[in-house]
C-alpha cells in the first residue's frame, strides 16, 4: 500500500514523537477501519535508522505505539463480526 504525501508527513510526525527520530523506511501499511467513524487511518510498519522495526500510525485517532498491535487485533475481531453479520443477513434475505 502506497501512502500519500500527506500521510508520510503525518507518519513522520508520529515516528518523531513516539521514537525520537525522523529517519525511517516504510516496510508496509494497512488501513484500519472504524465502523461508524468518518476517519479510517493507516497502521504502518517502519524500520528505524538504528535497526529497530516499529509501528507507526497515520492521521486520525492517536494510538500510542505500545497499543498499536492490540488495537489491530481488536479491529480484526470487529471486521470478522461485521462480515459474519452481513453474511447472516444476506442468508436470511435469500441472497447467497
C-alpha positions in Angstrom: 0.0 0.0 0.0 1.4 3.3 -1.0 1.0 6.3 1.3 0.0 9.8 0.1 2.5 12.6 0.7 0.3 14.0 3.5 0.2 10.5 5.1 4.0 10.2 5.0 4.3 13.6 6.7 1.8 12.5 9.4 3.7 9.3 9.9 7.0 11.3 10.2 5.4 13.3 13.0 4.2 10.2 14.7 7.6 8.4 14.5 9.4 11.6 15.7 7.1 11.9 18.7 7.0 8.2 19.6 10.6 7.2 18.8 12.6 10.5 18.7 13.8 10.2 15.2 12.9 11.4 11.7 14.8 8.7 9.9 12.8 5.6 8.9 11.9 3.4 6.0 8.3 2.2 5.4 8.1 -1.6 5.3 4.3 -1.8 4.8 0.9 -0.4 5.7 -2.7 -1.4 6.2 -5.9 0.5 6.5 -7.5 0.5 10.0 -11.3 0.7 9.6 -13.5 2.1 12.3 -17.2 1.4 11.9 -19.3 4.5 12.4 -16.3 6.8 12.2 -15.5 9.2 9.4 -11.8 8.8 9.6 -10.2 5.5 8.8 -6.5 5.5 9.4 -3.4 3.5 8.5 -1.1 1.4 10.6 2.4 1.4 9.2 5.4 -0.9 10.0 8.7 1.0 9.7 12.4 0.3 10.0 14.2 3.0 12.0 17.8 4.1 11.2 19.0 2.3 14.3 17.7 -1.1 13.1 14.5 -1.3 15.1 11.3 -2.3 13.4 8.4 -0.5 14.9 4.8 0.6 14.4 3.5 4.0 13.4 0.1 5.5 12.7 -1.1 7.9 10.1 -3.5 10.7 10.9 -6.8 10.1 12.7 -7.1 8.8 16.2 -3.9 8.9 18.2 -2.9 5.4 19.3 0.2 5.1 21.5 2.9 3.0 19.9 2.5 0.3 22.6 -1.2 -0.1 21.8 -1.0 -0.5 18.0 -0.8 -4.3 17.9 -3.6 -4.8 20.4 -5.7 -2.3 18.5 -5.1 -4.1 15.2 -6.1 -7.3 16.8 -9.3 -5.7 18.2 -10.1 -4.3 14.7 -9.7 -7.8 13.1 -12.3 -9.1 15.6 -14.6 -6.2 14.7 -14.1 -6.9 10.9 -14.9 -10.6 11.3 -18.0 -9.8 13.3 -19.2 -7.3 10.7 -18.6 -9.8 7.9 -20.4 -12.5 9.8 -23.4 -10.2 10.5 -23.5 -9.2 6.8 -23.4 -12.8 5.6 -26.1 -13.9 8.0 -28.4 -11.1 6.9 -27.8 -11.9 3.3 -28.7 -15.5 4.0 -31.9 -14.5 5.8 -32.8 -12.4 2.8 -32.2 -15.4 0.5 -29.2 -13.6 -1.2 -26.4 -16.1 -1.2 
